């Protein structure tokens, strides 16, 4: 949901910022706008993962048992 919000926000705001930054600062201005978008995307993904984990732990009666969690990384 937060990534969808970022997409709507970026469609409204970032297109104008790219044009004005290119006019004022050249290619480096466009790069800075794109970097700020990527930082926002990373924050949305990270906060989504944290919120999902908190939602799962809130639904259980006891704290998460590490032995019961799925093994994400093959060891």
PyMOL Python script that loads the backbone (N, CA, C, O; Angstrom):
from pymol import cmd

cmd.read_pdbstr("""\
ATOM      1  N   UNK A   1       0.819  -1.177   0.000  1.00  0.00           N
ATOM      2  CA  UNK A   1       0.000   0.000   0.000  1.00  0.00           C
ATOM      3  C   UNK A   1       0.871   1.252   0.000  1.00  0.00           C
ATOM      4  O   UNK A   1       0.560   2.223  -0.690  1.00  0.00           O
ATOM      5  N   UNK A   2       1.954   1.237   0.765  1.00  0.00           N
ATOM      6  CA  UNK A   2       2.810   2.422   0.820  1.00  0.00           C
ATOM      7  C   UNK A   2       3.546   2.635  -0.501  1.00  0.00           C
ATOM      8  O   UNK A   2       3.828   3.774  -0.874  1.00  0.00           O
ATOM      9  N   UNK A   3       3.862   1.541  -1.216  1.00  0.00           N
ATOM     10  CA  UNK A   3       4.526   1.688  -2.507  1.00  0.00           C
ATOM     11  C   UNK A   3       3.548   2.285  -3.518  1.00  0.00           C
ATOM     12  O   UNK A   3       3.950   3.056  -4.389  1.00  0.00           O
ATOM     13  N   UNK A   4       2.264   1.931  -3.405  1.00  0.00           N
ATOM     14  CA  UNK A   4       1.258   2.529  -4.277  1.00  0.00           C
ATOM     15  C   UNK A   4       1.140   4.020  -4.006  1.00  0.00           C
ATOM     16  O   UNK A   4       1.041   4.821  -4.935  1.00  0.00           O
ATOM     17  N   UNK A   5       1.150   4.387  -2.735  1.00  0.00           N
ATOM     18  CA  UNK A   5       1.124   5.799  -2.376  1.00  0.00           C
ATOM     19  C   UNK A   5       2.338   6.539  -2.915  1.00  0.00           C
ATOM     20  O   UNK A   5       2.224   7.673  -3.378  1.00  0.00           O
ATOM     21  N   UNK A   6       3.502   5.896  -2.855  1.00  0.00           N
ATOM     22  CA  UNK A   6       4.709   6.517  -3.402  1.00  0.00           C
ATOM     23  C   UNK A   6       4.579   6.686  -4.912  1.00  0.00           C
ATOM     24  O   UNK A   6       5.036   7.687  -5.462  1.00  0.00           O
ATOM     25  N   UNK A   7       3.959   5.715  -5.588  1.00  0.00           N
ATOM     26  CA  UNK A   7       3.766   5.826  -7.029  1.00  0.00           C
ATOM     27  C   UNK A   7       2.861   6.981  -7.401  1.00  0.00           C
ATOM     28  O   UNK A   7       3.146   7.721  -8.342  1.00  0.00           O
ATOM     29  N   UNK A   8       1.766   7.140  -6.664  1.00  0.00           N
ATOM     30  CA  UNK A   8       0.852   8.262  -6.924  1.00  0.00           C
ATOM     31  C   UNK A   8       1.551   9.585  -6.625  1.00  0.00           C
ATOM     32  O   UNK A   8       1.461  10.529  -7.410  1.00  0.00           O
ATOM     33  N   UNK A   9       2.239   9.652  -5.502  1.00  0.00           N
ATOM     34  CA  UNK A   9       2.965  10.871  -5.128  1.00  0.00           C
ATOM     35  C   UNK A   9       4.019  11.214  -6.175  1.00  0.00           C
ATOM     36  O   UNK A   9       4.170  12.374  -6.557  1.00  0.00           O
ATOM     37  N   UNK A  10       4.738  10.209  -6.633  1.00  0.00           N
ATOM     38  CA  UNK A  10       5.796  10.483  -7.607  1.00  0.00           C
ATOM     39  C   UNK A  10       5.227  10.910  -8.951  1.00  0.00           C
ATOM     40  O   UNK A  10       5.823  11.741  -9.635  1.00  0.00           O
ATOM     41  N   UNK A  11       4.078  10.351  -9.341  1.00  0.00           N
ATOM     42  CA  UNK A  11       3.472  10.765 -10.604  1.00  0.00           C
ATOM     43  C   UNK A  11       3.052  12.225 -10.547  1.00  0.00           C
ATOM     44  O   UNK A  11       3.135  12.937 -11.548  1.00  0.00           O
ATOM     45  N   UNK A  12       2.604  12.671  -9.387  1.00  0.00           N
ATOM     46  CA  UNK A  12       2.144  14.051  -9.258  1.00  0.00           C
ATOM     47  C   UNK A  12       3.317  15.018  -9.082  1.00  0.00           C
ATOM     48  O   UNK A  12       3.346  16.077  -9.708  1.00  0.00           O
ATOM     49  N   UNK A  13       4.275  14.660  -8.241  1.00  0.00           N
ATOM     50  CA  UNK A  13       5.315  15.611  -7.844  1.00  0.00           C
ATOM     51  C   UNK A  13       6.605  15.468  -8.642  1.00  0.00           C
ATOM     52  O   UNK A  13       7.157  16.467  -9.103  1.00  0.00           O
ATOM     53  N   UNK A  14       7.090  14.249  -8.810  1.00  0.00           N
ATOM     54  CA  UNK A  14       8.433  14.071  -9.356  1.00  0.00           C
ATOM     55  C   UNK A  14       8.547  14.463 -10.822  1.00  0.00           C
ATOM     56  O   UNK A  14       9.622  14.887 -11.248  1.00  0.00           O
ATOM     57  N   UNK A  15       7.493  14.340 -11.606  1.00  0.00           N
ATOM     58  CA  UNK A  15       7.613  14.707 -13.023  1.00  0.00           C
ATOM     59  C   UNK A  15       7.917  16.200 -13.160  1.00  0.00           C
ATOM     60  O   UNK A  15       8.756  16.589 -13.972  1.00  0.00           O
ATOM     61  N   UNK A  16       7.249  17.023 -12.383  1.00  0.00           N
ATOM     62  CA  UNK A  16       7.548  18.457 -12.410  1.00  0.00           C
ATOM     63  C   UNK A  16       8.919  18.778 -11.852  1.00  0.00           C
ATOM     64  O   UNK A  16       9.601  19.685 -12.329  1.00  0.00           O
ATOM     65  N   UNK A  17       9.319  18.021 -10.829  1.00  0.00           N
ATOM     66  CA  UNK A  17      10.639  18.268 -10.250  1.00  0.00           C
ATOM     67  C   UNK A  17      11.752  17.898 -11.216  1.00  0.00           C
ATOM     68  O   UNK A  17      12.787  18.563 -11.261  1.00  0.00           O
ATOM     69  N   UNK A  18      11.543  16.842 -11.987  1.00  0.00           N
ATOM     70  CA  UNK A  18      12.570  16.439 -12.952  1.00  0.00           C
ATOM     71  C   UNK A  18      12.764  17.539 -13.996  1.00  0.00           C
ATOM     72  O   UNK A  18      13.892  17.897 -14.334  1.00  0.00           O
ATOM     73  N   UNK A  19      11.656  18.064 -14.495  1.00  0.00           N
ATOM     74  CA  UNK A  19      11.756  19.106 -15.514  1.00  0.00           C
ATOM     75  C   UNK A  19      12.419  20.362 -14.946  1.00  0.00           C
ATOM     76  O   UNK A  19      13.329  20.918 -15.561  1.00  0.00           O
ATOM     77  N   UNK A  20      11.966  20.807 -13.776  1.00  0.00           N
ATOM     78  CA  UNK A  20      12.541  22.033 -13.217  1.00  0.00           C
ATOM     79  C   UNK A  20      13.987  21.830 -12.775  1.00  0.00           C
ATOM     80  O   UNK A  20      14.805  22.739 -12.911  1.00  0.00           O
ATOM     81  N   UNK A  21      14.312  20.658 -12.250  1.00  0.00           N
ATOM     82  CA  UNK A  21      15.701  20.406 -11.849  1.00  0.00           C
ATOM     83  C   UNK A  21      16.615  20.344 -13.061  1.00  0.00           C
ATOM     84  O   UNK A  21      17.755  20.805 -13.002  1.00  0.00           O
ATOM     85  N   UNK A  22      16.129  19.779 -14.158  1.00  0.00           N
ATOM     86  CA  UNK A  22      16.946  19.730 -15.367  1.00  0.00           C
ATOM     87  C   UNK A  22      17.179  21.139 -15.903  1.00  0.00           C
ATOM     88  O   UNK A  22      18.276  21.458 -16.362  1.00  0.00           O
ATOM     89  N   UNK A  23      16.165  21.966 -15.846  1.00  0.00           N
ATOM     90  CA  UNK A  23      16.298  23.344 -16.325  1.00  0.00           C
ATOM     91  C   UNK A  23      17.262  24.141 -15.439  1.00  0.00           C
ATOM     92  O   UNK A  23      18.064  24.926 -15.943  1.00  0.00           O
ATOM     93  N   UNK A  24      17.181  23.936 -14.114  1.00  0.00           N
ATOM     94  CA  UNK A  24      18.001  24.728 -13.192  1.00  0.00           C
ATOM     95  C   UNK A  24      19.412  24.179 -13.015  1.00  0.00           C
ATOM     96  O   UNK A  24      20.373  24.948 -12.981  1.00  0.00           O
ATOM     97  N   UNK A  25      19.550  22.851 -12.902  1.00  0.00           N
ATOM     98  CA  UNK A  25      20.848  22.269 -12.540  1.00  0.00           C
ATOM     99  C   UNK A  25      21.435  21.330 -13.588  1.00  0.00           C
ATOM    100  O   UNK A  25      22.585  20.913 -13.459  1.00  0.00           O
ATOM    101  N   UNK A  26      20.678  20.994 -14.612  1.00  0.00           N
ATOM    102  CA  UNK A  26      21.177  20.094 -15.642  1.00  0.00           C
ATOM    103  C   UNK A  26      21.002  18.637 -15.237  1.00  0.00           C
ATOM    104  O   UNK A  26      20.131  18.312 -14.431  1.00  0.00           O
ATOM    105  N   UNK A  27      21.821  17.774 -15.791  1.00  0.00           N
ATOM    106  CA  UNK A  27      21.674  16.341 -15.527  1.00  0.00           C
ATOM    107  C   UNK A  27      21.829  15.957 -14.047  1.00  0.00           C
ATOM    108  O   UNK A  27      21.207  14.998 -13.590  1.00  0.00           O
ATOM    109  N   UNK A  28      22.639  16.687 -13.312  1.00  0.00           N
ATOM    110  CA  UNK A  28      22.816  16.353 -11.894  1.00  0.00           C
ATOM    111  C   UNK A  28      21.533  16.603 -11.113  1.00  0.00           C
ATOM    112  O   UNK A  28      21.272  15.918 -10.124  1.00  0.00           O
ATOM    113  N   UNK A  29      20.729  17.569 -11.538  1.00  0.00           N
ATOM    114  CA  UNK A  29      19.447  17.813 -10.889  1.00  0.00           C
ATOM    115  C   UNK A  29      18.491  16.652 -11.093  1.00  0.00           C
ATOM    116  O   UNK A  29      17.775  16.262 -10.171  1.00  0.00           O
ATOM    117  N   UNK A  30      18.480  16.099 -12.301  1.00  0.00           N
ATOM    118  CA  UNK A  30      17.642  14.929 -12.580  1.00  0.00           C
ATOM    119  C   UNK A  30      18.112  13.748 -11.750  1.00  0.00           C
ATOM    120  O   UNK A  30      17.295  13.006 -11.206  1.00  0.00           O
ATOM    121  N   UNK A  31      19.407  13.571 -11.651  1.00  0.00           N
ATOM    122  CA  UNK A  31      19.959  12.480 -10.850  1.00  0.00           C
ATOM    123  C   UNK A  31      19.558  12.601  -9.387  1.00  0.00           C
ATOM    124  O   UNK A  31      19.225  11.600  -8.753  1.00  0.00           O
ATOM    125  N   UNK A  32      19.585  13.801  -8.850  1.00  0.00           N
ATOM    126  CA  UNK A  32      19.208  13.995  -7.448  1.00  0.00           C
ATOM    127  C   UNK A  32      17.728  13.681  -7.219  1.00  0.00           C
ATOM    128  O   UNK A  32      17.374  13.110  -6.188  1.00  0.00           O
ATOM    129  N   UNK A  33      16.864  14.044  -8.163  1.00  0.00           N
ATOM    130  CA  UNK A  33      15.437  13.724  -8.032  1.00  0.00           C
ATOM    131  C   UNK A  33      15.241  12.212  -8.085  1.00  0.00           C
ATOM    132  O   UNK A  33      14.477  11.661  -7.293  1.00  0.00           O
ATOM    133  N   UNK A  34      15.920  11.539  -9.005  1.00  0.00           N
ATOM    134  CA  UNK A  34      15.788  10.079  -9.097  1.00  0.00           C
ATOM    135  C   UNK A  34      16.346   9.387  -7.855  1.00  0.00           C
ATOM    136  O   UNK A  34      15.787   8.389  -7.401  1.00  0.00           O
ATOM    137  N   UNK A  35      17.431   9.902  -7.307  1.00  0.00           N
ATOM    138  CA  UNK A  35      17.975   9.327  -6.076  1.00  0.00           C
ATOM    139  C   UNK A  35      17.014   9.497  -4.902  1.00  0.00           C
ATOM    140  O   UNK A  35      16.877   8.596  -4.075  1.00  0.00           O
ATOM    141  N   UNK A  36      16.356  10.640  -4.828  1.00  0.00           N
ATOM    142  CA  UNK A  36      15.391  10.827  -3.745  1.00  0.00           C
ATOM    143  C   UNK A  36      14.206   9.886  -3.905  1.00  0.00           C
ATOM    144  O   UNK A  36      13.651   9.423  -2.908  1.00  0.00           O
ATOM    145  N   UNK A  37      13.804   9.593  -5.148  1.00  0.00           N
ATOM    146  CA  UNK A  37      12.742   8.615  -5.377  1.00  0.00           C
ATOM    147  C   UNK A  37      13.181   7.223  -4.919  1.00  0.00           C
ATOM    148  O   UNK A  37      12.419   6.515  -4.262  1.00  0.00           O
ATOM    149  N   UNK A  38      14.393   6.839  -5.260  1.00  0.00           N
ATOM    150  CA  UNK A  38      14.877   5.513  -4.869  1.00  0.00           C
ATOM    151  C   UNK A  38      15.025   5.392  -3.352  1.00  0.00           C
ATOM    152  O   UNK A  38      14.769   4.327  -2.789  1.00  0.00           O
ATOM    153  N   UNK A  39      15.428   6.452  -2.703  1.00  0.00           N
ATOM    154  CA  UNK A  39      15.509   6.436  -1.237  1.00  0.00           C
ATOM    155  C   UNK A  39      14.111   6.271  -0.648  1.00  0.00           C
ATOM    156  O   UNK A  39      13.921   5.497   0.290  1.00  0.00           O
ATOM    157  N   UNK A  40      13.134   6.990  -1.191  1.00  0.00           N
ATOM    158  CA  UNK A  40      11.753   6.845  -0.735  1.00  0.00           C
ATOM    159  C   UNK A  40      11.219   5.446  -0.960  1.00  0.00           C
ATOM    160  O   UNK A  40      10.504   4.915  -0.110  1.00  0.00           O
ATOM    161  N   UNK A  41      11.551   4.839  -2.086  1.00  0.00           N
ATOM    162  CA  UNK A  41      11.129   3.465  -2.361  1.00  0.00           C
ATOM    163  C   UNK A  41      11.746   2.499  -1.353  1.00  0.00           C
ATOM    164  O   UNK A  41      11.067   1.598  -0.860  1.00  0.00           O
ATOM    165  N   UNK A  42      13.017   2.679  -1.047  1.00  0.00           N
ATOM    166  CA  UNK A  42      13.672   1.818  -0.059  1.00  0.00           C
ATOM    167  C   UNK A  42      13.060   1.959   1.320  1.00  0.00           C
ATOM    168  O   UNK A  42      12.899   0.968   2.034  1.00  0.00           O
ATOM    169  N   UNK A  43      12.716   3.180   1.703  1.00  0.00           N
ATOM    170  CA  UNK A  43      12.072   3.407   3.000  1.00  0.00           C
ATOM    171  C   UNK A  43      10.708   2.734   3.032  1.00  0.00           C
ATOM    172  O   UNK A  43      10.352   2.110   4.032  1.00  0.00           O
ATOM    173  N   UNK A  44       9.943   2.850   1.959  1.00  0.00           N
ATOM    174  CA  UNK A  44       8.619   2.212   1.914  1.00  0.00           C
ATOM    175  C   UNK A  44       8.731   0.699   2.031  1.00  0.00           C
ATOM    176  O   UNK A  44       7.962   0.075   2.762  1.00  0.00           O
ATOM    177  N   UNK A  45       9.669   0.112   1.328  1.00  0.00           N
ATOM    178  CA  UNK A  45       9.835  -1.347   1.390  1.00  0.00           C
ATOM    179  C   UNK A  45      10.277  -1.770   2.780  1.00  0.00           C
ATOM    180  O   UNK A  45       9.759  -2.745   3.325  1.00  0.00           O
ATOM    181  N   UNK A  46      11.224  -1.053   3.357  1.00  0.00           N
ATOM    182  CA  UNK A  46      11.723  -1.408   4.687  1.00  0.00           C
ATOM    183  C   UNK A  46      10.625  -1.261   5.749  1.00  0.00           C
ATOM    184  O   UNK A  46      10.439  -2.155   6.574  1.00  0.00           O
ATOM    185  N   UNK A  47       9.902  -0.141   5.731  1.00  0.00           N
ATOM    186  CA  UNK A  47       8.839   0.057   6.714  1.00  0.00           C
ATOM    187  C   UNK A  47       7.698  -0.933   6.516  1.00  0.00           C
ATOM    188  O   UNK A  47       7.055  -1.339   7.484  1.00  0.00           O
ATOM    189  N   UNK A  48       7.443  -1.321   5.273  1.00  0.00           N
ATOM    190  CA  UNK A  48       6.431  -2.342   5.018  1.00  0.00           C
ATOM    191  C   UNK A  48       6.812  -3.680   5.620  1.00  0.00           C
ATOM    192  O   UNK A  48       5.963  -4.380   6.172  1.00  0.00           O
ATOM    193  N   UNK A  49       8.079  -4.037   5.517  1.00  0.00           N
ATOM    194  CA  UNK A  49       8.543  -5.292   6.106  1.00  0.00           C
ATOM    195  C   UNK A  49       8.468  -5.254   7.632  1.00  0.00           C
ATOM    196  O   UNK A  49       8.069  -6.231   8.266  1.00  0.00           O
ATOM    197  N   UNK A  50       8.854  -4.120   8.211  1.00  0.00           N
ATOM    198  CA  UNK A  50       8.796  -3.973   9.669  1.00  0.00           C
ATOM    199  C   UNK A  50       7.353  -4.009  10.155  1.00  0.00           C
ATOM    200  O   UNK A  50       7.046  -4.669  11.148  1.00  0.00           O
ATOM    201  N   UNK A  51       6.473  -3.304   9.461  1.00  0.00           N
ATOM    202  CA  UNK A  51       5.063  -3.296   9.858  1.00  0.00           C
ATOM    203  C   UNK A  51       4.441  -4.672   9.708  1.00  0.00           C
ATOM    204  O   UNK A  51       3.632  -5.074  10.544  1.00  0.00           O
ATOM    205  N   UNK A  52       4.799  -5.398   8.665  1.00  0.00           N
ATOM    206  CA  UNK A  52       4.294  -6.752   8.489  1.00  0.00           C
ATOM    207  C   UNK A  52       4.754  -7.686   9.590  1.00  0.00           C
ATOM    208  O   UNK A  52       3.981  -8.507  10.084  1.00  0.00           O
ATOM    209  N   UNK A  53       5.992  -7.562   9.965  1.00  0.00           N
ATOM    210  CA  UNK A  53       6.522  -8.398  11.049  1.00  0.00           C
ATOM    211  C   UNK A  53       5.839  -8.076  12.376  1.00  0.00           C
ATOM    212  O   UNK A  53       5.522  -8.977  13.152  1.00  0.00           O
ATOM    213  N   UNK A  54       5.613  -6.778  12.633  1.00  0.00           N
ATOM    214  CA  UNK A  54       4.923  -6.388  13.864  1.00  0.00           C
ATOM    215  C   UNK A  54       3.476  -6.885  13.857  1.00  0.00           C
ATOM    216  O   UNK A  54       2.954  -7.286  14.897  1.00  0.00           O
ATOM    217  N   UNK A  55       2.834  -6.860  12.702  1.00  0.00           N
ATOM    218  CA  UNK A  55       1.454  -7.337  12.580  1.00  0.00           C
ATOM    219  C   UNK A  55       1.376  -8.836  12.879  1.00  0.00           C
ATOM    220  O   UNK A  55       0.459  -9.289  13.563  1.00  0.00           O
ATOM    221  N   UNK A  56       2.330  -9.595  12.369  1.00  0.00           N
ATOM    222  CA  UNK A  56       2.352 -11.036  12.608  1.00  0.00           C
ATOM    223  C   UNK A  56       2.609 -11.324  14.082  1.00  0.00           C
ATOM    224  O   UNK A  56       1.938 -12.172  14.671  1.00  0.00           O
ATOM    225  N   UNK A  57       3.572 -10.629  14.686  1.00  0.00           N
ATOM    226  CA  UNK A  57       3.878 -10.868  16.090  1.00  0.00           C
ATOM    227  C   UNK A  57       2.747 -10.409  17.004  1.00  0.00           C
ATOM    228  O   UNK A  57       2.539 -10.999  18.065  1.00  0.00           O
ATOM    229  N   UNK A  58       2.018  -9.377  16.617  1.00  0.00           N
ATOM    230  CA  UNK A  58       0.906  -8.898  17.425  1.00  0.00           C
ATOM    231  C   UNK A  58      -0.234  -9.914  17.437  1.00  0.00           C
ATOM    232  O   UNK A  58      -0.951 -10.030  18.430  1.00  0.00           O
ATOM    233  N   UNK A  59      -0.401 -10.641  16.351  1.00  0.00           N
ATOM    234  CA  UNK A  59      -1.470 -11.625  16.261  1.00  0.00           C
ATOM    235  C   UNK A  59      -1.216 -12.864  17.100  1.00  0.00           C
ATOM    236  O   UNK A  59      -2.166 -13.556  17.468  1.00  0.00           O
ATOM    237  N   UNK A  60       0.028 -13.163  17.411  1.00  0.00           N
ATOM    238  CA  UNK A  60       0.328 -14.334  18.223  1.00  0.00           C
ATOM    239  C   UNK A  60       0.288 -13.963  19.700  1.00  0.00           C
ATOM    240  O   UNK A  60       0.502 -12.808  20.068  1.00  0.00           O
ATOM    241  N   UNK A  61       0.010 -14.956  20.540  1.00  0.00           N
ATOM    242  CA  UNK A  61      -0.073 -14.709  21.973  1.00  0.00           C
ATOM    243  C   UNK A  61       1.299 -14.583  22.625  1.00  0.00           C
ATOM    244  O   UNK A  61       1.460 -13.866  23.613  1.00  0.00           O
ATOM    245  N   UNK A  62       2.267 -15.266  22.082  1.00  0.00           N
ATOM    246  CA  UNK A  62       3.602 -15.233  22.673  1.00  0.00           C
ATOM    247  C   UNK A  62       4.578 -14.616  21.672  1.00  0.00           C
ATOM    248  O   UNK A  62       4.273 -14.523  20.483  1.00  0.00           O
ATOM    249  N   UNK A  63       5.746 -14.197  22.149  1.00  0.00           N
ATOM    250  CA  UNK A  63       6.742 -13.680  21.217  1.00  0.00           C
ATOM    251  C   UNK A  63       7.131 -14.745  20.198  1.00  0.00           C
ATOM    252  O   UNK A  63       7.021 -15.941  20.468  1.00  0.00           O
ATOM    253  N   UNK A  64       7.574 -14.318  19.058  1.00  0.00           N
ATOM    254  CA  UNK A  64       7.934 -15.258  17.998  1.00  0.00           C
ATOM    255  C   UNK A  64       9.085 -16.144  18.448  1.00  0.00           C
ATOM    256  O   UNK A  64      10.099 -15.664  18.956  1.00  0.00           O
ATOM    257  N   UNK A  65       8.911 -17.443  18.253  1.00  0.00           N
ATOM    258  CA  UNK A  65       9.949 -18.414  18.563  1.00  0.00           C
ATOM    259  C   UNK A  65      10.839 -18.548  17.332  1.00  0.00           C
ATOM    260  O   UNK A  65      10.350 -18.911  16.262  1.00  0.00           O
ATOM    261  N   UNK A  66      12.130 -18.263  17.458  1.00  0.00           N
ATOM    262  CA  UNK A  66      13.006 -18.329  16.284  1.00  0.00           C
ATOM    263  C   UNK A  66      13.020 -19.704  15.628  1.00  0.00           C
ATOM    264  O   UNK A  66      13.249 -19.798  14.422  1.00  0.00           O
ATOM    265  N   UNK A  67      12.785 -20.762  16.377  1.00  0.00           N
ATOM    266  CA  UNK A  67      12.789 -22.106  15.794  1.00  0.00           C
ATOM    267  C   UNK A  67      11.570 -22.306  14.884  1.00  0.00           C
ATOM    268  O   UNK A  67      11.623 -23.130  13.971  1.00  0.00           O
ATOM    269  N   UNK A  68      10.491 -21.582  15.111  1.00  0.00           N
ATOM    270  CA  UNK A  68       9.268 -21.745  14.313  1.00  0.00           C
ATOM    271  C   UNK A  68       9.228 -20.829  13.096  1.00  0.00           C
ATOM    272  O   UNK A  68       8.374 -21.003  12.227  1.00  0.00           O
ATOM    273  N   UNK A  69      10.134 -19.857  13.016  1.00  0.00           N
ATOM    274  CA  UNK A  69      10.157 -18.938  11.878  1.00  0.00           C
ATOM    275  C   UNK A  69      10.703 -19.652  10.649  1.00  0.00           C
ATOM    276  O   UNK A  69      11.569 -20.518  10.773  1.00  0.00           O
ATOM    277  N   UNK A  70      10.207 -19.300   9.464  1.00  0.00           N
ATOM    278  CA  UNK A  70      10.740 -19.939   8.250  1.00  0.00           C
ATOM    279  C   UNK A  70      12.186 -19.549   8.034  1.00  0.00           C
ATOM    280  O   UNK A  70      12.588 -18.415   8.293  1.00  0.00           O
ATOM    281  N   UNK A  71      12.961 -20.509   7.554  1.00  0.00           N
ATOM    282  CA  UNK A  71      14.364 -20.263   7.287  1.00  0.00           C
ATOM    283  C   UNK A  71      14.497 -19.608   5.917  1.00  0.00           C
ATOM    284  O   UNK A  71      14.285 -20.261   4.895  1.00  0.00           O
ATOM    285  N   UNK A  72      14.842 -18.337   5.891  1.00  0.00           N
ATOM    286  CA  UNK A  72      14.889 -17.589   4.647  1.00  0.00           C
ATOM    287  C   UNK A  72      16.213 -17.831   3.925  1.00  0.00           C
ATOM    288  O   UNK A  72      16.242 -17.931   2.698  1.00  0.00           O
ATOM    289  N   UNK A  73      17.292 -17.924   4.670  1.00  0.00           N
ATOM    290  CA  UNK A  73      18.604 -18.078   4.078  1.00  0.00           C
ATOM    291  C   UNK A  73      19.039 -19.532   4.230  1.00  0.00           C
ATOM    292  O   UNK A  73      19.019 -20.089   5.327  1.00  0.00           O
ATOM    293  N   UNK A  74      19.435 -20.141   3.098  1.00  0.00           N
ATOM    294  CA  UNK A  74      19.952 -21.510   3.171  1.00  0.00           C
ATOM    295  C   UNK A  74      21.326 -21.500   3.786  1.00  0.00           C
ATOM    296  O   UNK A  74      22.207 -20.755   3.357  1.00  0.00           O
ATOM    297  N   UNK A  75      21.503 -22.312   4.771  1.00  0.00           N
ATOM    298  CA  UNK A  75      22.802 -22.346   5.469  1.00  0.00           C
ATOM    299  C   UNK A  75      23.567 -23.569   5.109  1.00  0.00           C
ATOM    300  O   UNK A  75      24.680 -23.767   5.598  1.00  0.00           O
TER     301      UNK A  75
END
""", "prot")
cmd.dss("prot")
cmd.show_as("cartoon", "prot")
cmd.util.cbc("prot")
cmd.orient("prot")
